[in-house]
Amino acid sequence: MERIFLNVGLILSAVLCIIFIVRSIQKRTLLGKLLSRVLIMMLLSVVAYAVNYHSNSGSVMFFAVSTTHAAYDWMLFFMMEFTCEFIGRKRGGFIRTFFIVLCCIDSAALMTSPINHLSFSYAIREGNFNNVALVEPKAFFAVHMVVGMSMAIIVMALLCKGIIDNSRFYRLRYEIVGIVCILTIFFILIFIYDEYTVVDLSKLFMGVAAVSLSLTTFDYQPFRLLKNLQTYVDENMSDATIIYDNKGSILKINTKAKNLFKEDVINNKDKLMAALKLDEDTGRTIKTINDSTYEVVYKPEYDSKNLYVGSTFIFYDVTESLRRLEREHKVATIDSLTNCYNRAGFMENAEKFIEEHKIDGGYAVMVSGIRDFKGINGLYGTRAGDRVLKEIARHFTEYSYSFPMLYGRTAEGKFTCILPFDSLDRVVNELSHIQIPLEDEMAVNVNLCHGFVVMTDMTKPVEYYYEIALLALAECKKNVSNSVLEYSNAMAMEQRRTQTLIAEMHEAIEKEEFYIELQPQVDLKNNRVSGAEALVRWKHPTLGKIPPGEFIPLFEDNGFVSKVDLYVWEKAAETLKRFEEEGSYDGPISVNVSRVDVMSLDVVAEFERIIKKYGISPDKLHIEVTESACIGDRETLINMMDGLRERGFVVEIDDFGSGYSSLNALMELPFDVVKLDMDFMKENQSDEKSGVIVNAMAGMIHNLNAKIIVEGVESGESVKKALNIDGDAAQGYHYSKPVSVDEFVNFVKKFGK
């Protein structure tokens, strides 16, 4: 029974060693190669023991036991090399060479011992069924033991270092290898020193050792680590996922991930990191793989001792998301009508265009605008306007085939381009006057004007040149005889002046740089001063007196005019209070309300506040509303005028006949006074029909119980015309220009006397 058990055990151990030798070699790795050498030495010791056990020849038995001990030497040496690689420690060149030399010397002594008995002599241990040869140590055998034990100690030290240096998730693999080594040595020592047994249990254990070492090396998985990582991975398993251990070997991979890279790249974490151009500090990257785009998330995992235990790669397919972003970006940067860049797209691509196209003559930025584009839309319809824009864009596209050009529709009716300065004349000449065919064999003549600036300082952004080219275009549009205008120093000075006015407008109110002048209004019946209009002025500390025609349009554009108007209303009320206290003038003062005021202020509430503040009668503060204020929300305007009249204020319509239908104004607007400009009566002065219309208009105003103030009266002839239409008062340079408050008081005292 003992013989059968031993034979079966030896055969099983030998077969297992052979199987796992082949498996280790097939791995084609250094670790597999080193393990195969360890297993070959194990197999050799098993075969040598089998020969020793079954042979009846003393010489064969002696040679077999010598082979067994020599195999132990090389098994421990290869185990030492395998352990270095297993724990990731570089194998030392000197130590390795030293032990190779020792093993060679020891092996030579062992293998020649049957002849010269240098290392040991032999004895036969008798068993129940078989005998085995054993060694009887001599002096040189101590060298063999020192060599073997030294390598065994090194192996155990390396395994201990692996246990200490690695996370708890990987300690088990080093512990298993250590236990295998200890048991193997333990069984060998039992056989040597148990004088009654002929069965070497270490040889039966060699099969178990081969299985354990192979599985631990190639198939070990830290299940606790996998469980920890699985929590993170389970949320992302719909995406390609790879989990690596701390040595860079795959712990888990799904099907999607297998199809992303070649097998040799996926099987090596370092190769995958290199392919993705990732490092340990880079957690995310975007990578195009197999015509798809992925966001790659790399997540290293550390244990409680901050030891690296593994890593996870998740590949999120963001192809469709990027396509959607591209579509959204196109919508944001491409003009849908003309299919060229809009302003955002033009500015985004300008710097890149200039870098890619270097030319000797330099670049110019040109803004081209359609003259009276609103008129084209109004006369021919918006479809025709769209057709015009598309045709102009087509012309720009054709130019871009001839020379480097970046162009776009950057505003309503405006195109901007960056083009070589040498090509600018061609574009201007060909695009200034073009005929564009419409439907039904119709055509529209389109006139374009162009403002341009040469890009002399390439460090300045294109946005800067675009803005000043717009200024040149605005100046060009003012003169119908010009089709192109270059940005000049004069424009630069005007721009700087404009920017100065806008920048200092708030401070100007705080420092009371604004003030009012009064233009007298004279009663045509008794030739006495019956009123005055308050007009705002600005005395700038460095620019001097600034004309209202310069700053009022700016303030109307940016909305600041409301603050200026509030300031004027306050000053007018303050002046009325002063006149009342002095007794120098007891008539009204008129102030203007702009369209911006109607839309942005509670005008009625503001005037109520002002008269309460200064304690003046509301009929002393006349409110002039320009006829152009009717454009927009007429209902709001009418409600405001009604509210003012209900509270005792006198409401005047200013600039009567200047744009809005005059008859509509008379029918819809509530008012007390109408101010007629002399220009309204100058056209065809000798025309009887014109005179009849003006007289009829004046008659209607009087029939509505309203007074007429004629403004712009500059001569005695103008006074006669004002009297002919039964005007109540007159205002103009014939009587006085706008004057200071003190000068107005003097004028009142002297006039009519």
C-alpha positions, 0 to 999 in steps of 0.5 A: 500500500505504501509503495502504491501511494508513493508511486501515485504521488510521485507520478502526480507530482511529476505530471503537475510539474510538467503541466505548469512548466508548459503553462509558465513558458506559454506566458512568454513573460520573464516571470513565467520563464523564471517560474518554469526554471523553478518547476523544472528543478522540482521535477528533476528532484522528483525524478531523481528521488523516484530513481533512488527509490526504485533502483537496486544499483548502489551507484545509480542510487548514489548518483540520484541522491547527488542529483537531488541535492544539486537540484535543490541548489538550482531550485533555490537559486531560481526561486531567489530570482523568481521572488525578486521579479515577483515582488518587483525588485531588481535583481542585483548583478553581483549577488546573482553572479556570486550565487551562480558561481557558488551553485556551480562549484557546489553542484560540481562537488555534489555530482562528483561525490559518488566518485571522490566522496568530497562532499559526503559518503552514502548510506542505505536506509532500508524500508519495508518495501524499498531502500533509498540512498542517503548522504553522510555529510563530510566537511565540504557538505557544510558549504552545500548547506550554507549555500542552500540556507543562504538562498532560502533566507534571501527568498524568505526575506524578499517575501517578507519585504513583499508582505510589508511593502504591499497593500493588504489586498496583495499580501496573501500571494506572498504569504502563499509563496512563503508557506510553499517554500517553508513546507518544502524545506520542512518536508526535506528536512524531515526526510533527511533527519527521520532515520526510519522513513524512506518516503520523501514527502517533499517530493509528493508536495512538489506537485502541490507547490507547482500548482500553488506557485503557478496559480498565485503567480498568474491567476491570483485575484485580490477579491477584496480589492475587486469588491471595492473597485466593483462598486465604482465600476458597476456604475459604469459597466455600460462603458468599456472598463479595465481593472488592473492590479498593482503590477499592471496585469488585468484583473477584470475587463469587459467585452467593449474594452477588448475591442479598443486596442490590440491585445498586447497593449491592453494586457500591459497597463504601462503600454495602455498609459503610453497609448493614451498619453496619460501619466499618474497625474492626469486623470482624464483625456480625450482620445479618438479610437476606431473612429469614435471619441472617448473620454478616458477616466483613469482612477488609481486606487490606494489602500488605507496606508496609501499603498497603490493597489490597482487602477481602473480605466473607463472609456466613455463614448462621447462621440455623439456628445461631441457631434452635438457640441459641434452642431451647437457651435456651428449654430452659434458661429455660422449665419444660417441665412448666408452660411458664412460666419456670424460675428462670433464665428468671425472673431473666433477664427480671425487670429487663426486665419492671420497666423495661417496666411502670411502676406507681404502687403499686410492685411486690412479689416473692412466693414461693408454696409448696405445703404438703406437696407431697411428701405429695401426690406420695406419696398421689396419685402424681407424675402428680397432683403434675404436674397440681397444678403445671400448674393453679397455673401456669394460675392465674398465667397468667390473672392476667397477663391482668388486670395486669402480672405476671412469674411462674415455677416457680422450685423444686420446689413453689414459684412466684415472681411480680413483681406490683403490690402492689395486686393481691397480696391478690387473688392470695393470697385466691384461691390460698391454698386451691384444689381441683384435679380429678384423674382418676377424678372425684377432686380434691385440696385444695391449700393454698398459703402465700406469702412476699412483700416490697415492692420499696422499693429498685429499685437492688437486684437481683430476686435479693435480693428473691427470697431474702428472700421465700423466708425469709418463705415459710419462716416462713409455713410454720411456722404453719399458720394463716398463708397469707401473711407479709411479710418483716419486720425480725425476719426480717432480724435472724435472717437476719443472725445466721444469715449471721454464724454461717455466715461465722464458723464456720471462725474459731470452730474456729481460735479454740476458741470451741467447747467441750464440756459433760458431762451425767452418766449415773447407774448405776440399780443403785448410784447412781454416775456411770457415764458422761457425754455430751459436748455441744458449745457455742459461746461467740461473742465478740459474740453470747454463748452460742449454743444448739446447736439454732440452729447445729447445723441450719445446720451439718448443711445446709452440711456443716460439722457434720463439722468440729465433730464432729471437734473434739468427738471430739478434746476428749472424748479430751483430757478422758478423758486428763486425767481418767486423769492426775488420777484424778478419773474413770475412766468413759467419755464418749459422743460423737455421730456424725451422718449427715453424718459417716457419708457424708463421713468415714472414721469408724473411721479418725478414731477410731483416730487419736484414741485413738492420739494421746491414748493412751486405751483405745477402750472409754472413748470411746463412739460414739452413732449416731442412729437417723435416720442409718439413712436413706440408705446403711444398708450403710455405716452397718452397716460403720462400726458393725461396724468400731468394735466390732471395734476395741474401741469401744462403740457406742450407738444414740441417739434410739431410736424417733424415726423409723426402724423400731425393730424394724428397728434392733434386727435390723440394726444392731450395737450395745452400748447403746440410749438410750431417751428418756423421750418414748418411754414417756410416751404413754398412761402409764396404758395397760397395752398401752403398758407391755407394749410398752415392757417387751417392747422393753426385754427384747429389748434385754437379751436381745441383751446390750445395756444401756439408758440412759434419757435425759430423766429429769427427776423421781423418777417418771421414775426409777421408770419407768426402773427398771421397764423394768430400765434400766441408767443414766439421764441427765437434769435430775433428776440434772444439766444439762450442765455444764463439765468442772470442774463434772463432776469436782465432781459425780462427787466429791459424787454418791452420798455 
